[in-house]
């Protein structure tokens, strides 16, 4: 079977039609949200064709840690932070397509499959992460988005004042030079190239096409006609750029500026959906649905006013960030179904391999696979996955949920002991690392989120606005013990038990 994985960046679940049913946002996640309906007919169509997983959680955050989860089938955040694939990673593209630098004819003769990466995601090439493309049979990179150091022409170009001295200045310069119409938008180019690739390569058997699309990640620069559907002022809002602060918004933004940023995010999502519609129309035209599994998901969400915040990072992986869309259309599974089982991005590793007919790599005792093959879950709604899902960012809190309750467990005072496991260095998100000794580096002076451990009942409080840690001590203890057991089962670094205060429960 062919597989197409569509990994969007920073896509909120409550902006996706399969999860909202077309309801206004203020009926989906918070009464404080805008009363907009965010139309996503392409996503709706995929949900009607496929299975909507209602309880999917990200795993490692932010962007590149989530991708290493997907590429290796293992949680990264328990061992290290943002970085490249490492030498001993048995990454997904290589498991599909075999050793690098071999001819396509040789690979197919040996029973491997064709894999292809299409992306505009600059972080895959950036220092500190730039080797995620290497295992594919082929790849293509749409240049220019966000901090891509592409064009240097000394020209005048529109740029929000607050971003002219930031890395986003590169984005606005690139856009000015490259974009003549909406068809030149970066995600539109990714989809156009994907449609062309499918036309030329559709006769390959069991191919794996991976689309890593940066939208709706900031900078938020959607076509103004879509933006005006949510904010009639369009771009004529003073002192609003392409991104909000990664911080509590009160005191930094007015309510009007917050509304403008929310509108830009919603419009960016609508524009993304229109591009997905073109991709799905190509699958129609080429009659590929009957032999192709299509997955739509994201790395994580973002705060758009939730918990008084904007952006990612900063605090626990609350629902707006950790609870993500995950929709799978499988030719042998009737559409319009939902699954409540706990799923995560690590599950894509074994699921893709099973779908394209490739075996799992030989297990390594100290590095077991954390992902679960979801094909049996697609075939039978009664199939179990896992009792708990875990997520977090390296060196900060660790979240555990059974789908009904969620605990965000903060570290102890001092956040020690903490080690960075692996050969890579912390070159993107800064950590104070010691020398490399026995496969790890000590992490020094790592302060965690200044937020206490947080317990919420998701059945009555899906947005996790109320901390029940003090009023429900029995549930708190049970989830802490469950987290300790899960860390042991996953063979997480032993120091995590001490850093999280779980050793002597």
Secondary structure per residue as TSV (DSSP state, phi and psi in degrees):
chain	resnum	aa	ss	phi	psi
A	1	X	-	360.0	142.4
A	2	X	E	-75.4	155.2
A	3	X	E	-134.4	131.7
A	4	X	E	-120.4	117.3
A	5	X	E	-104.5	125.1
A	6	X	E	-110.0	104.9
A	7	X	E	-104.9	106.3
A	8	X	E	-91.7	159.6
A	9	X	S	-108.0	126.4
A	10	X	S	65.9	43.7
A	11	X	-	-96.0	113.2
A	12	X	B	-73.5	135.6
A	13	X	G	-61.1	-35.6
A	14	X	G	-79.4	5.1
A	15	X	G	-107.2	9.8
A	16	X	S	-111.0	122.8
A	17	X	H	-53.0	-38.1
A	18	X	H	-59.5	-18.0
A	19	X	H	-104.6	-23.5
A	20	X	H	-98.7	-22.0
A	21	X	T	63.6	21.4
A	22	X	T	82.4	7.0
A	23	X	-	-73.4	156.7
A	24	X	-	-63.0	153.5
A	25	X	G	-59.4	-35.5
A	26	X	G	-72.7	-2.7
A	27	X	G	-105.7	0.3
A	28	X	T	-105.5	-40.8
A	29	X	T	-136.3	-26.3
A	30	X	-	-164.5	139.6
A	31	X	T	-65.7	-16.9
A	32	X	T	-81.3	-10.4
A	33	X	S	-72.5	161.4
A	34	X	-	-65.7	154.3
A	35	X	-	-84.8	36.8
A	36	X	-	-89.1	148.5
A	37	X	-	-98.7	130.6
A	38	X	-	-103.2	101.3
A	39	X	-	-73.5	124.6
A	40	X	-	-133.1	68.6
A	41	X	H	-62.0	-31.9
A	42	X	H	-68.2	-45.4
A	43	X	H	-62.1	-40.0
A	44	X	H	-58.0	-43.0
A	45	X	H	-64.1	-41.1
A	46	X	H	-63.4	-40.4
A	47	X	H	-62.8	-36.7
A	48	X	H	-69.0	-29.5
A	49	X	H	-82.1	-23.5
A	50	X	S	-128.1	-155.8
A	51	X	E	-113.6	129.9
A	52	X	E	-100.0	118.0
A	53	X	E	-88.5	115.5
A	54	X	E	-83.8	-15.6
A	55	X	E	-126.3	56.3
A	56	X	E	-100.8	135.8
A	57	X	E	-126.3	148.3
A	58	X	-	-66.4	-56.6
A	59	X	-	108.8	-116.8
A	60	X	B	-87.9	139.4
A	61	X	-	-130.0	160.4
A	62	X	S	-88.1	-123.3
A	63	X	H	-56.5	-62.9
A	64	X	H	-72.4	-37.4
A	65	X	H	-55.8	-38.3
A	66	X	H	-63.8	-36.5
A	67	X	H	-71.2	-35.0
A	68	X	H	-67.4	-34.0
A	69	X	H	-54.6	-49.2
A	70	X	H	-65.9	-42.2
A	71	X	H	-73.7	-25.0
A	72	X	H	-115.2	-14.6
A	73	X	S	72.1	20.0
A	74	X	S	-133.4	145.0
A	75	X	-	-68.3	124.3
A	76	X	S	-82.1	-35.1
A	77	X	T	-65.8	-15.8
A	78	X	T	-81.2	-13.5
A	79	X	T	-118.1	-35.9
A	80	X	-	-163.9	176.0
A	81	X	-	-106.7	-153.0
A	82	X	S	-52.5	124.2
A	83	X	-	-172.3	-178.4
A	84	X	-	-80.6	172.8
A	85	X	-	-64.8	145.2
A	86	X	-	-103.9	166.9
A	87	X	T	-58.4	-35.0
A	88	X	T	-94.3	7.7
A	89	X	-	-72.1	127.1
A	90	X	-	-92.6	69.3
A	91	X	-	-69.6	153.4
A	92	X	H	-55.1	-49.1
A	93	X	H	-57.5	-39.6
A	94	X	H	-70.2	-31.9
A	95	X	H	-68.0	-31.0
A	96	X	H	-77.7	-45.4
A	97	X	H	-111.9	-3.3
A	98	X	-	88.1	-174.5
A	99	X	S	-59.1	148.8
A	100	X	S	-72.5	167.0
A	101	X	S	62.4	32.6
A	102	X	-	-114.5	155.4
A	103	X	-	-70.0	154.5
A	104	X	H	-61.1	-39.5
A	105	X	H	-62.0	-42.8
A	106	X	H	-62.9	-45.0
A	107	X	H	-61.8	-45.0
A	108	X	H	-66.7	-36.5
A	109	X	H	-63.6	-31.5
A	110	X	T	-85.6	3.7
A	111	X	T	91.0	9.8
A	112	X	-	-83.3	173.8
A	113	X	-	-120.4	159.6
A	114	X	-	-77.7	132.6
A	115	X	E	-128.1	149.5
A	116	X	E	-147.4	135.6
A	117	X	E	-109.2	127.2
A	118	X	E	-123.1	125.4
A	119	X	E	-156.4	154.8
A	120	X	-	-117.2	14.4
A	121	X	-	-84.3	98.9
A	122	X	G	-60.2	-30.1
A	123	X	G	-61.4	-24.0
A	124	X	G	-65.1	-20.7
A	125	X	T	-107.5	-10.0
A	126	X	S	-73.6	154.3
A	127	X	T	-56.6	133.2
A	128	X	T	96.1	-3.2
A	129	X	T	-156.6	4.0
A	130	X	T	-82.9	47.7
A	131	X	T	-137.5	19.1
A	132	X	T	-75.4	-9.5
A	133	X	T	-90.7	-9.5
A	134	X	T	-73.0	-24.0
A	135	X	T	-86.1	-9.0
A	136	X	S	-76.9	153.9
A	137	X	S	-59.0	-37.9
A	138	X	E	-155.8	164.5
A	139	X	E	-154.8	161.0
A	140	X	E	-144.2	139.6
A	141	X	E	-126.8	118.0
A	142	X	-	-84.4	117.0
A	143	X	-	-85.3	151.4
A	144	X	-	121.5	-12.8
A	145	X	S	-82.3	148.6
A	146	X	T	51.5	-113.6
A	147	X	T	-97.7	22.1
A	148	X	-	-65.2	115.5
A	149	X	-	-78.0	81.9
A	150	X	-	-109.8	-75.6
A	151	X	-	-94.3	144.0
A	152	X	-	-125.2	9.8
A	153	X	-	-54.8	131.3
A	154	X	-	-79.0	75.6
A	155	X	-	-122.8	157.9
A	156	X	-	-79.0	137.7
A	157	X	-	-153.9	151.0
A	158	X	-	-67.1	132.2
A	159	X	-	-153.6	128.8
A	160	X	-	-54.4	137.4
A	161	X	G	-55.8	-40.3
A	162	X	G	-71.8	-8.8
A	163	X	G	-113.4	1.2
A	164	X	T	-69.0	-25.6
A	165	X	T	-105.8	13.9
A	166	X	S	-109.3	174.3
A	167	X	T	-63.8	-20.3
A	168	X	H	-69.2	-14.4
A	169	X	H	-56.2	-34.6
A	170	X	H	-61.8	-40.9
A	171	X	H	-59.7	-50.6
A	172	X	H	-66.7	-34.3
A	173	X	H	-64.6	-46.2
A	174	X	H	-61.5	-43.5
A	175	X	H	-61.1	-44.1
A	176	X	H	-59.6	-38.6
A	177	X	H	-82.1	-35.3
A	178	X	H	-96.8	-29.4
A	179	X	-	-101.8	113.0
A	180	X	S	-100.8	-23.0
A	181	X	S	-154.8	175.4
A	182	X	G	-61.2	-26.3
A	183	X	G	-65.6	-19.6
A	184	X	G	-89.5	-4.8
A	185	X	S	-56.9	149.6
A	186	X	H	-62.1	-46.6
A	187	X	H	-68.5	-30.7
A	188	X	H	-64.8	-37.4
A	189	X	H	-67.0	-39.4
A	190	X	H	-58.8	-46.5
A	191	X	H	-67.6	-40.5
A	192	X	H	-59.9	-42.9
A	193	X	H	-68.7	-33.2
A	194	X	H	-65.5	-42.1
A	195	X	H	-62.7	-40.9
A	196	X	H	-65.5	-42.2
A	197	X	H	-62.0	-42.7
A	198	X	H	-63.1	-39.6
A	199	X	H	-60.4	-42.7
A	200	X	H	-82.1	-25.5
A	201	X	H	-116.6	10.5
A	202	X	T	-64.2	-18.7
A	203	X	T	-84.8	-6.6
A	204	X	S	-63.8	145.2
A	205	X	S	-96.4	134.3
A	206	X	S	59.0	42.7
A	207	X	-	-77.2	159.6
A	208	X	E	-123.4	111.1
A	209	X	E	-107.9	122.6
A	210	X	E	-114.2	116.9
A	211	X	E	-104.5	113.6
A	212	X	E	-107.5	99.7
A	213	X	E	-104.6	126.3
A	214	X	-	-70.0	-32.0
A	215	X	T	-63.7	147.3
A	216	X	T	-93.7	30.6
A	217	X	S	-55.5	146.1
A	218	X	S	-66.2	155.8
A	219	X	S	-69.7	138.5
A	220	X	-	-91.2	106.0
A	221	X	-	-135.7	53.5
A	222	X	-	-70.5	163.3
A	223	X	-	-55.5	139.4
A	224	X	H	-66.8	-27.8
A	225	X	H	-66.0	-33.4
A	226	X	H	-73.4	-41.9
A	227	X	H	-57.4	-39.2
A	228	X	T	-67.7	-15.4
A	229	X	T	-65.9	-25.1
A	230	X	T	-108.8	-29.4
A	231	X	-	-142.2	104.8
A	232	X	T	-61.3	-14.3
A	233	X	T	-75.4	-15.0
A	234	X	T	60.5	-131.0
A	235	X	T	-89.6	3.1
A	236	X	-	-86.5	53.7
A	237	X	-	-119.0	118.2
A	238	X	T	-61.9	141.9
A	239	X	T	60.8	34.7
A	240	X	-	-121.6	123.3
A	241	X	-	-103.0	-152.2
A	242	X	S	-90.5	1.4
A	243	X	-	-155.1	150.2
A	244	X	-	-92.6	171.2
A	245	X	-	-72.9	147.4
A	246	X	S	-85.5	77.3
A	247	X	E	-171.6	167.8
A	248	X	E	-56.8	133.9
A	249	X	-	-84.2	-26.2
A	250	X	B	-66.4	130.9
A	251	X	T	94.3	-19.5
A	252	X	T	-108.3	-30.0
A	253	X	B	-129.1	149.2
A	254	X	-	-82.4	166.1
A	255	X	H	-62.5	-31.7
A	256	X	H	-68.6	-38.4
A	257	X	H	-68.6	-39.2
A	258	X	H	-60.2	-44.7
A	259	X	H	-60.3	-41.2
A	260	X	H	-64.0	-40.7
A	261	X	H	-68.8	-40.4
A	262	X	H	-60.5	-39.7
A	263	X	H	-65.3	-39.3
A	264	X	H	-66.6	-38.1
A	265	X	H	-65.2	-45.7
A	266	X	H	-61.1	-42.3
A	267	X	H	-66.5	-36.8
A	268	X	H	-62.4	-39.0
A	269	X	H	-66.1	-40.9
A	270	X	H	-62.9	-42.0
A	271	X	H	-63.5	-42.2
A	272	X	H	-57.5	-45.0
A	273	X	H	-60.9	-38.0
A	274	X	H	-62.2	-37.1
A	275	X	H	-69.7	-39.6
A	276	X	H	-60.8	-34.7
A	277	X	H	-60.1	-38.5
A	278	X	H	-66.7	-38.1
A	279	X	H	-64.1	-45.1
A	280	X	H	-67.3	-32.0
A	281	X	H	-65.1	-34.3
A	282	X	H	-67.0	-39.3
A	283	X	H	-61.9	-36.9
A	284	X	H	-61.5	-52.3
A	285	X	H	-62.2	-36.9
A	286	X	T	-91.2	1.0
A	287	X	T	55.0	47.9
A	288	X	-	-97.3	-13.8
A	289	X	G	-59.5	-33.7
A	290	X	G	-73.9	-9.3
A	291	X	G	-134.8	21.5
A	292	X	E	-136.3	131.6
A	293	X	E	-93.9	129.5
A	294	X	E	-117.2	127.7
A	295	X	E	-118.3	131.6
A	296	X	E	-119.3	125.1
A	297	X	E	-156.2	-168.8
A	298	X	E	-147.2	172.2
A	299	X	S	-84.1	-34.3
A	300	X	-	-176.2	171.9
A	301	X	-	-97.2	-150.5
A	302	X	-	-160.3	157.5
A	303	X	E	-84.5	124.8
A	304	X	E	-120.8	50.0
A	305	X	S	110.5	-18.2
A	306	X	G	-59.6	141.8
A	307	X	G	52.5	26.6
A	308	X	G	69.7	20.7
A	309	X	E	-125.4	162.3
A	310	X	E	-124.1	151.8
A	311	X	E	80.0	-168.7
A	312	X	S	-107.2	-170.7
A	313	X	S	61.0	-153.1
A	314	X	S	74.2	-37.2
A	315	X	S	-156.8	-171.5
A	316	X	-	-58.4	161.9
A	317	X	-	-81.5	66.8
A	318	X	-	-65.1	174.1
A	319	X	H	-52.0	-40.4
A	320	X	H	-62.4	-24.3
A	321	X	H	-105.4	-45.3
A	322	X	H	-85.5	-26.0
A	323	X	E	-93.3	112.3
A	324	X	E	-121.9	158.8
A	325	X	-	-73.2	146.3
A	326	X	E	-156.3	106.1
A	327	X	E	-125.0	131.7
A	328	X	E	-128.3	121.7
A	329	X	E	-103.8	116.9
A	330	X	-	-118.7	133.1
A	331	X	T	-62.1	-23.2
A	332	X	T	-98.5	4.6
A	333	X	S	-117.8	123.6
A	334	X	-	-57.0	144.1
A	335	X	S	-82.3	175.2
A	336	X	S	75.0	19.2
A	337	X	E	-101.8	160.7
A	338	X	E	-124.9	151.7
A	339	X	E	-126.8	139.3
A	340	X	E	-102.3	-4.1
A	341	X	E	-62.4	148.0
A	342	X	E	-71.2	124.3
A	343	X	E	-131.8	162.0
A	344	X	E	-149.7	168.7
A	345	X	T	-62.2	-30.1
A	346	X	T	-59.9	-19.9
A	347	X	H	-72.5	-18.1
A	348	X	H	-67.6	-31.4
A	349	X	H	-57.7	-59.2
A	350	X	H	-70.9	-28.4
A	351	X	H	-68.7	-45.4
A	352	X	H	-63.6	-44.7
A	353	X	H	-60.3	-42.9
A	354	X	H	-64.6	-39.3
A	355	X	H	-67.7	-38.1
A	356	X	H	-89.7	1.8
A	357	X	T	79.2	30.8
A	358	X	-	-111.1	144.8
A	359	X	-	-77.2	158.4
A	360	X	-	-68.2	148.0
A	361	X	-	-66.1	158.4
A	362	X	-	-58.4	134.1
A	363	X	-	-66.0	145.7
A	364	X	B	-112.2	124.5
A	365	X	T	-55.4	-42.7
A	366	X	T	-87.0	-3.4
A	367	X	B	-135.6	68.1
A	368	X	-	-70.6	157.4
A	369	X	-	-73.3	135.5
A	370	X	-	-99.5	-17.8
A	371	X	-	-82.4	162.2
A	372	X	-	-126.3	133.5
A	373	X	-	-65.7	121.5
A	374	X	-	-92.8	-3.0
A	375	X	H	-58.3	-42.4
A	376	X	H	-61.9	-31.1
A	377	X	H	-70.2	-36.3
A	378	X	H	-65.2	-38.0
A	379	X	H	-75.6	-30.7
A	380	X	-	-143.4	113.9
A	381	X	T	-63.8	-13.8
A	382	X	T	-87.8	-5.2
A	383	X	-	-71.2	130.6
A	384	X	-	-81.7	155.6
A	385	X	-	-115.4	-79.3
A	386	X	-	-144.4	151.5
A	387	X	S	-76.8	-24.6
A	388	X	-	-140.9	148.1
A	389	X	E	-112.2	143.2
A	390	X	E	-120.1	146.3
A	391	X	E	-155.0	163.1
A	392	X	E	166.8	178.6
A	393	X	-	-117.1	138.6
A	394	X	T	-50.7	131.5
A	395	X	T	81.9	2.0
A	396	X	S	-121.3	-154.4
A	397	X	-	-69.0	158.4
A	398	X	E	-118.9	131.4
A	399	X	E	-105.5	141.5
A	400	X	E	-136.4	135.8
A	401	X	E	-139.5	145.8
A	402	X	-	-103.6	10.3
A	403	X	S	93.8	-18.0
A	404	X	S	-112.3	-45.1
A	405	X	E	-113.3	153.3
A	406	X	E	-136.8	136.8
A	407	X	E	-120.1	128.6
A	408	X	E	-106.0	103.2
A	409	X	E	-90.4	115.6
A	410	X	-	-80.8	155.1
A	411	X	-	-70.8	166.6
A	412	X	-	-72.6	168.3
A	413	X	T	-58.5	133.5
A	414	X	T	91.1	-20.6
A	415	X	-	52.6	45.5
A	416	X	-	-132.6	154.7
A	417	X	S	-79.6	150.6
A	418	X	-	-143.8	131.4
A	419	X	E	-130.3	144.4
A	420	X	E	-94.8	112.1
A	421	X	E	-93.9	131.3
A	422	X	S	118.4	171.5
A	423	X	S	-84.1	-24.4
A	424	X	-	-69.8	161.3
A	425	X	-	-105.3	162.3
A	426	X	-	-86.3	88.8
A	427	X	-	-101.6	-9.2
A	428	X	S	-111.2	-63.7
A	429	X	S	-93.0	122.9
A	430	X	-	-74.6	132.5
A	431	X	-	-134.1	144.3
A	432	X	E	-84.1	99.6
A	433	X	E	-102.2	140.9
A	434	X	E	-86.0	-172.0
A	435	X	E	-67.9	157.2
A	436	X	E	-79.6	117.4
A	437	X	E	-138.4	120.5
A	438	X	T	54.3	43.8
A	439	X	T	82.8	9.5
A	440	X	E	-152.8	165.4
A	441	X	E	-128.1	136.4
A	442	X	E	-66.8	136.9
A	443	X	E	-100.9	117.3
A	444	X	E	-105.6	147.3
A	445	X	S	54.7	45.5
A	446	X	-	-99.1	105.2
A	447	X	-	-87.4	137.2
A	448	X	-	-92.9	-178.8
A	449	X	-	-58.7	135.2
A	450	X	S	-80.0	50.1
A	451	X	-	-125.6	133.1
A	452	X	-	-69.4	165.7
A	453	X	-	-54.6	143.8
A	454	X	E	-131.0	129.5
A	455	X	E	-122.4	129.6
A	456	X	E	-136.7	147.6
A	457	X	E	-94.8	106.0
A	458	X	T	-72.4	-16.4
A	459	X	T	-69.0	-36.7
A	460	X	T	-106.2	-15.6
A	461	X	-	-140.2	68.9
A	462	X	T	-62.0	-23.5
A	463	X	T	-88.4	-2.3
A	464	X	-	58.3	47.9
A	465	X	-	-86.6	-18.5
A	466	X	S	-114.7	128.4
A	467	X	-	-91.1	114.4
A	468	X	-	-102.1	17.3
A	469	X	T	-60.5	-38.9
A	470	X	T	-80.6	-33.4
A	471	X	T	-85.9	-13.0
A	472	X	-	-129.7	65.7
A	473	X	H	-63.9	-31.3
A	474	X	H	-67.9	-42.8
A	475	X	H	-66.9	-38.6
A	476	X	H	-59.3	-47.4
A	477	X	H	-64.8	-41.6
A	478	X	H	-62.1	-42.0
A	479	X	H	-73.1	-33.3
A	480	X	H	-64.0	-42.3
A	481	X	H	-66.8	-36.9
A	482	X	H	-64.3	-39.2
A	483	X	H	-64.0	-43.1
A	484	X	H	-59.6	-44.2
A	485	X	H	-65.7	-40.0
A	486	X	H	-65.4	-41.2
A	487	X	H	-62.1	-38.1
A	488	X	H	-68.8	-43.0
A	489	X	H	-63.4	-37.4
A	490	X	T	-80.6	-3.7
A	491	X	T	58.1	44.6
A	492	X	-	-68.8	156.8
A	493	X	-	-51.8	134.5
A	494	X	T	-60.1	-30.9
A	495	X	H	-66.2	-16.8
A	496	X	H	-60.8	-33.7
A	497	X	H	-62.4	-39.5
A	498	X	H	-75.9	-43.1
A	499	X	H	-61.5	-32.4
A	500	X	T	-96.2	3.7
A	501	X	T	68.5	34.9
A	502	X	-	-109.6	-4.3
A	503	X	T	-59.9	-44.1
A	504	X	T	-114.0	33.1
A	505	X	-	-67.7	360.0
